[in-house]
Amino acid sequence: MTAIARVVGHYRDAWAPVAQRVHRGRPMKLALCIVGCGQFARTFVQGLQPMRDDLDLFFASRDMERARAYAALFQGCGAFGSYAAAAADPRVEAMYLCTPHHLHQAHVALAAQAGKHILVEKPLARTLAEGRAMIAAAQRAGVTLMVAENARFMAAVRQCHALIAQDSVGDLRVIQLHEETPFQPGQWRSRRDLNGGGVLIDSGIHKVHLLRYLAGEPAHLYAAALPQALAQHEGEDGVVVMTRGAGGVVGMIHHAWTSAHRPAPPWIAVSGTRGRIAFEMGAPWLRLEQGSTTQTWQYADDANGLIPMVQAFRESIRAGQAPEMSGAEGLRDLEVVLKAYESMAQGVSLPL
């Protein structure tokens, strides 16, 4: 027997953790500057198109012509040829830092000193010391610091979290997170010192966060790098991480960059004593199996969780409250990643 529950309307309204504040009948606009006009900045802005009426976008690059090109392409309100100029402009309320990992600390400090709220790409930092300094800088300035962990805000992830909380699968037994991505890292991403590591700290940290979000904090872990496939890359390009929580829940992460052009879609499966949840990352469905009964949820327009993530950032600013994906959350993700690197180097299981 199969029951299909369809989510009607835009997914932005389906999961919202807090009520949106409104101004004259509509949400107050967020004046957000995109800092770093690279490829993901393009992806980020394209993903926000359905909520453009709620945003005033600005663009900052070390190349003024590039910033102007992005502003023209995406109907921006302004362009800046330096990050300092963007931070100094009174029209800018918040800054989205989409810059290389080794620059995050300096750019957070720049934004905080100018009184701008901050949405910083994951990972928060390369080291715990950098991350703590960034959190402290935001606290001293009295500004919001949120980590751009968009995977947490995907509709299927939110639904999975709710079903677990509702005891739909019983006591958790195991969570599996798998992804192989066709990607060839270049420039700073190929350098361990600038990136902070390899694939695990770069994109595998998404899986670390989702493991924590869905299954709770791990107490022990063991990690191993896969045989290297990308010769020019200094860091690991594939990793397997196994964790065990205080209650015995086992976690398994397999995350790798691959030369395959059409790998299987990334997927997550959560198994408990009374059921199993499965979904693909970014896909508009989730399946719950309980004995012989299967329920499937389907979602509209949910590709990457960017819109609800930015909405949550804006709401945290308007409400004057700590964001759901706080700097402390990002620091804990980083702590697990760095412990995994210790495990790789030592070849042993380590406590967290």
N, C-alpha and C positions, 0 to 999 in steps of 0.2 A: 504494500500500500504506500502510495506517495502523495504527500500533501505539499502544494506549492504556495508559499506566501510571497506575494509580490509587494514590493515597496513602491507606493505611488507618490509621485512628486520628486522634487530634487533631493538628493541624499544629504545636502547640506542641512536640511531641516529635520532629517530623520533621527540623527544621533545626538544632536547638540547637547553638550553637558551642562550648559547654563543658558538661561534666556538671554537673547540678544538685547542690548540696550538700544533704544531708538531715539532719534532726534528729529522732531517735527514729522513723525510718522515713518521714519526710515532709519536704518542703522547709520551711525555717524561714520563719515569717511575716515580712512586711515591714510595719512600722507607718508608713503613708504618709499625709501630710496633703495634701489637694487645696487649693491656695491660689488663690482666685479662682473663685467659684461662678457662672460664666457658662454659655453654651450649650455650649461645647466641653468644659467640665468634666463636664457631663451625658453627652455623647457618650463621653468618656474612661471614665467609671465604668461606663456601660452596656456598653462593649466589654470590660471586665474581669470581667464577671459569671461567666464559666466558671472563673476562678481566685480567686474571692472567699474560698475557704477558706485561701488562702495570704496574704491581706492583712487587716490591720486598718486601716480607712480612717477618717480624720478630715477635717473640712471647716472651712475658714477663709474668712471674708468680712468686709468692712468693715461689712456689715449682719448683725448677729447672728441676726436672724430668718431671713434667707436661708440662713445656714450651718446653722441648726437644721433648716430645711425639707429641705435636701439630706441632712443626716445621717439624718433620719427616713425620707426616700424610699429611701435606699440602705443602710439598716441600718448607719450609721456608728457608730464608737465614741466620738465626741465632736465638739463644734462650738465654734468660736472666733469672737468678734466683732472680732478684729484679727489681723493677720499676726504681730505681735510676741508675742501671747499663744500662738499656735500654736508659734512658734519656741522659746518658753521652756518648753513643756510636756515633761517627761521621757518621757512615753509616746510621743511622736513621734520616729521614727528618721530619717525622710526627708521632704522636701517637694517636691511637684510644682507648679512655678510656671506657672500658666496665666493670666498677667496681661498687660496691654498691654506692647508692646515697650519703651516708654520707661521702664518700671518694672523691667525685668529686672535691671539692675545693682544697684539698691538692694535688691531682694528676694533676690538671690543673696548680697549682703553680709550681710543680716539672717540668712539661714539658715546661712551659713558661720560667722558669729560665734557662733551658738548650737550649733555642732557638728553640724548636720544635713546629711545627704547631700542632693544636689540633682539633680532632674530638671527641666530648664527647657525650656519650649516653644521651638521654632524661630520666628524666627531667634534665635541666641544673643543678639545685641545689634543696635543700629542702626549702630554704628561699630566700627572695629577697636580703638580706644582703650577703649571700653566693654567689648568682649569680652576683651581682654587683662587688664583690671582684674578681671573676673569670674573668669577662670582663676587669676589670682594670689591672689585672696581665698580660693578653694577650696584651693589648694595650701598657703597659710599655715595654714589651719585643719585641714589633713589630712583633708578630706572628699572624697567622690566628687562630681564634676560631670559630668553626662551631658546631652546635648541630645536632646530628645524627637523624633527623626527617625524616625517610625514607618514611613515608606515603605521604609526600608532593610530592615526586618524582615518585610515581606510575603513569603509563601511563593513567589510567582512571581518576585519580585526575587531572592530567595536562590537559586532554581533557575537563573535566568538567569546570575547571577554564577558559579555552579558550572560551568555548561555552557561559559561563556567560558574559565574556567580550565582546563577539560578539552580545550580546543582544538576544541570541537564545531563551531564556525563558521569555523575557520581564523583568519587575521589579520583583525583588525577593520578595517572600512572606514568605516561610518557608524552613528551611533546617533540615533534620532529620538524625541522625547518631546513629546506633544501633549495639551493639555487646554483645554477651554473650560467654565467652571463658571458656572451661573446664581447670581449672588451680587450683593448690593447692600450694599457696605460702609457702615457708619455710625459715628457717634461718633468715637473716636480713630482708627479705621482710615482714615477719610476725610482725615485730616490728615497731610501728608507729614512734618512734624517729629516727630510722636508715633509714627507707623508706621515711619519710617525710609525711606520711599519709597512704592511702590504695590504692584501685584500681584506683582512679581518677588520682593521681599524678604518679602512676606507668605505667599504659598503657592507661588509659582514656585520658591522656594528648595528645595522638595522635588525638582524636576526637576534643578536644579543639582547637588544631592548625588547623585542617581542617575546622572547623566552621569559624575560623578567616580568613583563606586563601580563602575560597570560598564565604563567605557571608559578610565579613567585620567585623569590631570591634563591639563586644557587648557593650551596654551602661548600661544595667541592667541585673541581673541574680537572679535566685532562684534555690537552690539545696537541694535535700533531699536524705539521705542514705536509701537504701532498708533494710528490715529486714535481720539481719545477717544470713548467711548460713554456713560460715566457722568459727567454734567456736574458733579455735586456733589462728585466725588472729586478731590482735589488731585494725587495721584500717578497714574502710568500705570495704565490698567486692562487693558492688553494689551501683550505684548512678544514679539519674536522675537530669539533669541540664537543665533548661529552660532559654533562653536568649532573649533579645530584643535589636535590634540595633537602632541607632539614626534615621534611616529611617523607622523603624517599622518592619524590618525583624525579624521573630521569629526563634529561634533555639531550637532544642530538642535533647539532648544527653541521651541515655540510655546505660550505660556500666557496665558490671558485670562479675565477675568470677562465674562460675557455676559448680556444680557437674555432670551436664548432659554430657554424653559422645558425643552426636551428636547434638549440638545446631544448629540453623539456621545460615547460613553464615553471617558475618557482612556486613551491607549494608548502603548506603547513598542515600538519595533522596533529590533533590532540586526542588522546585516548584515556578514558577513565574506566571505572569499575562497572558503569552502566551504559556507556555510549561512546561515540567517536564523532569528532568534528573534523571536517576537511574543507579546504578551500585553496585557490590559487591566488597568489599575491597580485593585486590589481585587477582581478577578474570580478565580474558583477554577480557572483553567486557564493553561497556557502551551503554545505550539506551537513545535517545532523542525523546520525544513525543510532537508533535505540532498539536493539533486538531486531525484529523483522520490520520495524517502522522506519521510514526515511522522510525527513522534511528538508525541503530546499528553499532557501531564501534567495531572491533575486533583487539586484539593486540597479538603479539608474545612474548613469553618468559618473561612476566611481572608478577613476583610473589610477590615482596616485595619492589621494588624501590631502592634496595641497590646499584646496579651498577650505575645508573644515579646520585645517591647521592654522591658516592665516586668520580665520574667524576667531579661533580660540586665542590667538595672540592679541588681536584687537580687543576682545572682550576682557582679557586680563588687564590690559592697559586702562580701559574705560572703568573697570570695576576697582582698580587699584589693588588687585590680588595677585598672588604668585601664580604663574601659568602652570597648567597641568604638566607640560613638558619643561620643567624648570632646569636651571643650571645644575642643581643637585642631582636631578635624574640623569642628565647627561654625564655628570661626573661618575655616577655609579656605573653606567654603561662602560665608560672608559676604564674604570677600575677592573671590571671583568675582562675586558679585552687585554689589558696589560698583564693581568694574572695568567691569561691564556698564553701570552708570549713567554712568560716565565716558565710555564709548563712545557712549551715547545723546546725551549733552550735546555731544560733540565731533564726532559723525558720522564717526568713523574706527575702524579696527581697532586694537586695542591689545594689547601683549604682557602676559602674566601672570608 
